Amino acid sequence: MEESPPIADTSPADAPAHVSLGRLFIALAGLGLGAYLVVAHGWNDVLHALQTVGWAGLSAITLFHLLPTLLCGLAWWILLRPHLQESWFLFAWLRWIRDGTDGVVPILPVSGELIATRLLRLRGTPFAGAGVVVDVTTELLAQLLFAILGVALLIANHPAAAAHHLGWLALGIAVMTVQVGGFLIAQRKGLFRLLERPIVWIRQRMRRAGSAPEPQSRADRTFHDQILQIHAHHRAFLGSLLVHFVAWMVGALEAWIGLWLMGHPISVADALVLESLVCALRSIIFFVPLAAGVQEGGFVLVGSLLGLPAGLALAVSLLKRARDLLKGVPAVLVWQLLERRASRRAAALQVSRPLA
């Protein structure tokens, strides 16, 4: 699973070039920090741990990652089930593309979400953008609960370590609560209605000129109204939240498997602490592309609370990076194939119109 900050209803092509360049600069700085941590804590130890896992272990972890990806796709489908007739497989497949592109394409903090929205729109699926926004909301709420669980397990199993960092832990939970709560309230109070006003104004002008049809279906309702419609189905919202929470917990087992393969097994509870607090840190500092340096620093910091050597903690982080590449490159290729197919269809329609 990838951390997903709040998004707007745009497409990947809408991102200005200077935003991408700025994010690239931040990513390079983060990569420099990550490289420093590896060198400072002994790159030989890190390399040895990765060699111990080997390609077979990496492949096993990558295949295991399909399980939380499937669960996230199901959570997305459950959320939109009252509004759509699409199958769960479509959302599981799009979730794979969404996570895969997010892991290797640092266009925006939410590049995968924007790509998934566009692919749904190419299919003519209603509630495409609104569904992604609310799905991100349930995922963030589930992550907040997951982080609280991680802090509780740390206090219960490592009280001395937790006591020395209790203030920082509380601050992190507070920041996440403000982020998620603010995003949720903003949706209900009309944030996206404010953002879409210029678009609505243009559409009204076009209708007055007779160049745009009046809305006739639920797919034509405003983005804000679609979000409220999804929120109105409380059982679907809570079901999506629950499945996302299970996905976060299942995803924590990847670190447990990785450390077991490295010959340094830890308890499942410690794996939950490690994954939940590192993911919380990534979510708080979401503006760093690919969480470059943030993830590595988080594993070293949280690992130290659990008595995990820094070299092994960094090896787990790099193992996840390698997993992201293995799942991300095919996802990007599939996305590009779908975009090319859509472009060919659009070009064919343009050619056929004069002949009609």
C-alpha positions as CSV (number, residue, x, y, z in Angstrom):
1,M,0.0,0.0,0.0
2,E,1.0,3.5,-0.8
3,E,0.3,6.6,1.3
4,S,-2.2,8.9,-0.4
5,P,-2.6,12.5,0.6
6,P,-5.7,14.5,-0.4
7,I,-6.3,15.0,-4.1
8,A,-8.1,17.2,-6.5
9,D,-10.0,16.1,-9.6
10,T,-7.4,16.6,-12.2
11,S,-5.4,14.4,-14.6
12,P,-1.7,13.6,-14.7
13,A,-1.2,15.9,-17.6
14,D,-2.5,18.9,-15.6
15,A,0.6,19.0,-13.4
16,P,2.7,22.0,-14.2
17,A,6.3,21.4,-15.2
18,H,7.7,23.5,-12.4
19,V,5.9,21.3,-9.9
20,S,7.5,18.2,-11.3
21,L,11.0,19.9,-11.3
22,G,10.5,21.0,-7.7
23,R,9.5,17.5,-6.7
24,L,12.5,16.1,-8.6
25,F,14.8,18.3,-6.6
26,I,13.2,17.2,-3.3
27,A,13.5,13.6,-4.4
28,L,17.2,13.9,-5.2
29,A,17.7,15.5,-1.7
30,G,15.9,12.6,-0.2
31,L,17.9,10.1,-2.2
32,G,21.0,11.8,-0.9
33,L,19.8,11.4,2.7
34,G,19.0,7.7,2.1
35,A,22.5,7.1,0.6
36,Y,24.1,8.8,3.6
37,L,22.2,6.6,6.0
38,V,23.3,3.5,4.2
39,V,27.0,4.5,4.2
40,A,26.9,5.9,7.7
41,H,25.4,2.7,9.2
42,G,27.5,0.3,7.1
43,W,26.6,-0.5,3.6
44,N,28.3,-3.9,3.9
45,D,25.7,-5.0,6.6
46,V,22.9,-3.7,4.4
47,L,24.2,-5.5,1.3
48,H,24.7,-8.7,3.3
49,A,21.1,-8.7,4.5
50,L,19.8,-8.1,1.0
51,Q,21.9,-10.9,-0.3
52,T,20.6,-13.2,2.3
53,V,17.0,-12.6,1.1
54,G,18.0,-13.1,-2.5
55,W,15.9,-12.9,-5.6
56,A,13.7,-15.7,-4.5
57,G,12.8,-13.9,-1.3
58,L,12.2,-10.6,-3.1
59,S,9.9,-12.4,-5.6
60,A,8.0,-14.0,-2.7
61,I,7.5,-10.6,-1.0
62,T,6.4,-9.0,-4.2
63,L,3.8,-11.8,-4.8
64,F,2.7,-11.4,-1.2
65,H,2.1,-7.7,-1.7
66,L,-0.6,-8.6,-4.2
67,L,-2.8,-9.6,-1.1
68,P,-3.0,-6.1,0.4
69,T,-3.3,-4.7,-3.1
70,L,-6.3,-6.9,-3.7
71,L,-7.8,-5.9,-0.3
72,C,-7.4,-2.2,-1.2
73,G,-9.1,-2.8,-4.5
74,L,-12.0,-4.6,-2.7
75,A,-12.3,-1.6,-0.3
76,W,-12.6,0.7,-3.3
77,W,-15.2,-1.5,-4.9
78,I,-17.2,-1.8,-1.7
79,L,-17.3,2.0,-1.4
80,L,-18.7,2.4,-4.9
81,R,-20.8,-0.7,-5.1
82,P,-24.1,1.2,-4.3
83,H,-23.4,3.5,-7.3
84,L,-21.8,1.2,-9.9
85,Q,-22.3,-2.1,-11.6
86,E,-18.6,-2.7,-12.2
87,S,-16.9,-5.9,-10.9
88,W,-14.5,-6.0,-8.0
89,F,-11.8,-7.3,-10.4
90,L,-11.7,-3.9,-12.2
91,F,-10.9,-2.1,-9.0
92,A,-8.4,-4.6,-7.9
93,W,-6.6,-4.3,-11.3
94,L,-6.8,-0.5,-11.2
95,R,-5.5,-0.5,-7.6
96,W,-2.4,-2.5,-8.9
97,I,-1.8,0.2,-11.5
98,R,-2.5,3.0,-9.0
99,D,0.0,1.7,-6.5
100,G,2.5,0.6,-9.1
101,T,2.7,4.0,-10.8
102,D,2.8,5.8,-7.4
103,G,5.9,3.8,-6.5
104,V,8.0,4.7,-9.5
105,V,6.5,7.9,-11.1
106,P,7.1,10.9,-8.9
107,I,4.8,13.3,-10.9
108,L,2.7,14.3,-7.9
109,P,2.1,12.9,-4.4
110,V,-1.0,11.4,-5.9
111,S,0.0,10.4,-9.4
112,G,-1.4,6.9,-9.1
113,E,-4.8,8.3,-8.0
114,L,-4.9,10.7,-10.9
115,I,-4.0,7.9,-13.3
116,A,-6.7,5.6,-11.9
117,T,-9.3,8.4,-12.2
118,R,-8.3,9.0,-15.9
119,L,-8.5,5.2,-16.7
120,L,-12.0,5.1,-15.1
121,R,-13.1,8.1,-17.1
122,L,-11.8,6.5,-20.3
123,R,-14.2,3.6,-19.6
124,G,-17.0,6.1,-19.1
125,T,-17.4,5.1,-15.4
126,P,-19.4,7.6,-13.3
127,F,-18.1,8.8,-9.9
128,A,-14.5,8.2,-11.1
129,G,-12.8,11.2,-9.5
130,A,-15.2,11.4,-6.5
131,G,-14.8,7.7,-5.9
132,V,-11.0,8.0,-5.7
133,V,-11.2,11.0,-3.4
134,V,-13.5,9.2,-0.9
135,D,-11.5,6.0,-1.2
136,V,-8.4,7.9,-0.3
137,T,-10.3,9.3,2.7
138,T,-11.3,5.8,4.0
139,E,-7.7,4.6,3.5
140,L,-6.3,7.6,5.4
141,L,-8.8,7.0,8.2
142,A,-7.8,3.4,8.4
143,Q,-4.1,4.4,8.4
144,L,-4.8,6.7,11.3
145,L,-6.3,3.8,13.3
146,F,-3.4,1.6,12.2
147,A,-0.9,4.2,13.6
148,I,-2.8,4.4,16.9
149,L,-2.6,0.6,17.1
150,G,1.1,0.8,16.4
151,V,1.7,3.4,19.2
152,A,-0.4,1.3,21.6
153,L,1.6,-1.9,20.8
154,L,4.9,0.1,21.3
155,I,3.7,1.3,24.7
156,A,2.6,-2.2,25.7
157,N,5.6,-4.1,24.5
158,H,8.4,-1.5,24.7
159,P,7.4,0.9,27.5
160,A,10.8,2.3,28.2
161,A,11.4,3.2,24.5
162,A,7.9,4.6,24.2
163,A,8.3,6.7,27.3
164,H,11.3,8.5,25.9
165,H,9.5,9.4,22.7
166,L,5.9,9.7,23.9
167,G,5.7,13.4,23.1
168,W,6.8,12.9,19.5
169,L,4.4,9.9,19.1
170,A,1.5,12.0,20.4
171,L,2.5,14.9,18.1
172,G,2.5,12.5,15.1
173,I,-0.9,11.1,15.8
174,A,-2.2,14.7,16.3
175,V,-0.8,15.8,13.0
176,M,-2.4,12.8,11.2
177,T,-5.7,13.5,12.9
178,V,-5.7,17.1,11.8
179,Q,-4.8,16.1,8.2
180,V,-7.4,13.4,7.9
181,G,-10.1,15.2,9.9
182,G,-9.5,18.4,7.9
183,F,-9.7,16.6,4.6
184,L,-12.9,14.8,5.7
185,I,-14.6,18.0,6.9
186,A,-13.5,19.9,3.8
187,Q,-15.2,17.4,1.6
188,R,-18.5,17.7,3.5
189,K,-18.3,21.5,3.7
190,G,-17.8,22.0,0.0
191,L,-14.0,22.3,-0.7
192,F,-14.4,20.6,-4.1
193,R,-17.5,22.7,-4.9
194,L,-15.2,25.8,-4.4
195,L,-12.5,24.3,-6.6
196,E,-15.0,23.4,-9.4
197,R,-16.7,26.8,-9.6
198,P,-14.6,28.0,-12.5
199,I,-15.3,24.8,-14.4
200,V,-19.1,25.1,-13.7
201,W,-19.0,28.7,-14.9
202,I,-17.4,27.6,-18.2
203,R,-19.9,24.9,-18.7
204,Q,-22.8,27.3,-18.1
205,R,-21.4,29.7,-20.7
206,M,-21.1,26.9,-23.2
207,R,-24.7,25.8,-22.5
208,R,-25.9,29.4,-23.1
209,A,-24.0,29.4,-26.4
210,G,-25.6,26.0,-27.3
211,S,-22.3,24.1,-27.4
212,A,-22.8,21.9,-24.3
213,P,-25.8,19.7,-23.5
214,E,-27.7,20.0,-20.2
215,P,-26.8,17.3,-17.6
216,Q,-29.1,14.4,-17.9
217,S,-27.6,11.7,-15.8
218,R,-26.0,11.2,-12.4
219,A,-22.6,11.1,-14.1
220,D,-23.1,14.8,-15.0
221,R,-23.7,15.9,-11.4
222,T,-21.1,18.2,-9.8
223,F,-18.0,16.6,-8.3
224,H,-19.0,17.9,-4.8
225,D,-22.5,16.3,-5.1
226,Q,-21.0,13.0,-6.1
227,I,-18.7,13.0,-3.1
228,L,-21.7,13.7,-0.8
229,Q,-23.6,10.9,-2.5
230,I,-20.8,8.4,-1.7
231,H,-20.5,9.6,1.9
232,A,-24.3,9.2,2.3
233,H,-23.9,5.4,2.1
234,H,-22.6,4.9,5.6
235,R,-22.4,1.1,5.5
236,A,-20.3,1.1,2.3
237,F,-18.1,3.8,3.8
238,L,-17.5,1.8,7.0
239,G,-17.0,-1.4,5.0
240,S,-14.3,0.3,2.9
241,L,-12.7,1.6,6.0
242,L,-12.6,-1.8,7.7
243,V,-11.1,-3.6,4.6
244,H,-8.5,-0.9,4.3
245,F,-7.6,-1.4,7.9
246,V,-7.2,-5.1,7.3
247,A,-5.0,-4.3,4.3
248,W,-2.7,-2.1,6.4
249,M,-2.3,-4.9,8.9
250,V,-1.6,-7.6,6.2
251,G,0.9,-5.3,4.6
252,A,2.9,-5.1,7.8
253,L,3.7,-8.8,7.4
254,E,6.0,-8.0,4.5
255,A,8.5,-6.5,7.0
256,W,8.0,-9.6,9.2
257,I,8.8,-11.9,6.2
258,G,11.8,-9.8,5.1
259,L,13.4,-9.8,8.5
260,W,12.7,-13.6,8.9
261,L,14.4,-14.2,5.6
262,M,17.4,-12.1,6.8
263,G,17.7,-14.4,9.8
264,H,16.5,-11.7,12.3
265,P,12.8,-12.7,13.1
266,I,10.7,-10.3,15.1
267,S,7.2,-10.7,16.6
268,V,4.1,-9.9,14.5
269,A,3.4,-7.1,17.1
270,D,6.8,-5.5,16.4
271,A,6.2,-5.8,12.7
272,L,2.9,-3.9,13.1
273,V,4.7,-1.2,15.1
274,L,7.5,-0.9,12.5
275,E,5.1,-0.7,9.5
276,S,2.5,1.5,11.1
277,L,4.9,4.2,12.4
278,V,7.0,4.3,9.3
279,C,3.9,4.6,7.1
280,A,2.6,7.3,9.4
281,L,5.8,9.3,9.0
282,R,5.6,8.9,5.2
283,S,2.0,10.1,5.3
284,I,2.8,13.2,7.4
285,I,5.7,14.1,5.1
286,F,3.8,13.2,2.0
287,F,5.2,16.0,-0.2
288,V,8.6,14.1,-0.6
289,P,8.4,12.1,-3.9
290,L,8.6,8.4,-3.3
291,A,9.3,9.2,0.4
292,A,12.9,9.3,-0.6
293,G,15.1,9.4,2.5
294,V,11.9,9.6,4.7
295,Q,11.3,5.9,4.5
296,E,14.9,5.0,5.2
297,G,15.1,7.4,8.1
298,G,11.8,6.1,9.4
299,F,12.9,2.5,9.4
300,V,16.2,3.4,11.2
301,L,14.3,5.5,13.8
302,V,11.5,3.1,14.5
303,G,13.7,0.1,14.3
304,S,16.0,1.6,17.0
305,L,12.9,1.7,19.3
306,L,12.4,-2.0,18.7
307,G,16.1,-2.9,19.1
308,L,16.5,-3.5,15.4
309,P,20.1,-2.9,14.0
310,A,20.2,0.0,11.6
311,G,21.7,-2.1,8.8
312,L,18.8,-4.5,8.9
313,A,16.2,-1.7,9.1
314,L,17.8,-0.1,6.0
315,A,17.8,-3.4,4.3
316,V,14.0,-3.8,4.9
317,S,13.5,-0.3,3.4
318,L,15.6,-1.1,0.3
319,L,13.8,-4.4,0.0
320,K,10.5,-2.5,-0.2
321,R,12.1,-0.2,-2.8
322,A,13.0,-3.2,-4.9
323,R,9.5,-4.6,-4.5
324,D,8.1,-1.3,-5.7
325,L,10.2,-1.5,-8.9
326,L,9.1,-5.1,-9.6
327,K,5.5,-4.2,-9.3
328,G,5.8,-0.6,-10.7
329,V,7.5,-1.1,-14.0
330,P,4.9,-3.5,-15.4
331,A,2.1,-1.2,-14.0
332,V,3.6,1.8,-15.8
333,L,3.9,-0.2,-19.1
334,V,0.3,-1.3,-18.8
335,W,-0.8,2.3,-18.1
336,Q,1.1,3.5,-21.2
337,L,-0.5,0.8,-23.4
338,L,-3.9,1.8,-22.2
339,E,-3.2,5.5,-22.9
340,R,-1.9,4.7,-26.4
341,R,-5.0,2.6,-27.1
342,A,-7.2,5.6,-25.9
343,S,-5.2,8.0,-28.1
344,R,-5.7,5.7,-31.2
345,R,-9.4,5.5,-30.5
346,A,-9.7,9.3,-30.2
347,A,-7.7,9.8,-33.4
348,A,-9.9,7.3,-35.2
349,L,-13.0,9.2,-34.1
350,Q,-11.5,12.5,-35.3
351,V,-10.9,11.0,-38.7
352,S,-14.3,9.5,-39.0
353,R,-16.3,12.6,-38.1
354,P,-15.7,14.5,-41.4
355,L,-16.8,11.4,-43.2
356,A,-20.1,11.1,-41.2
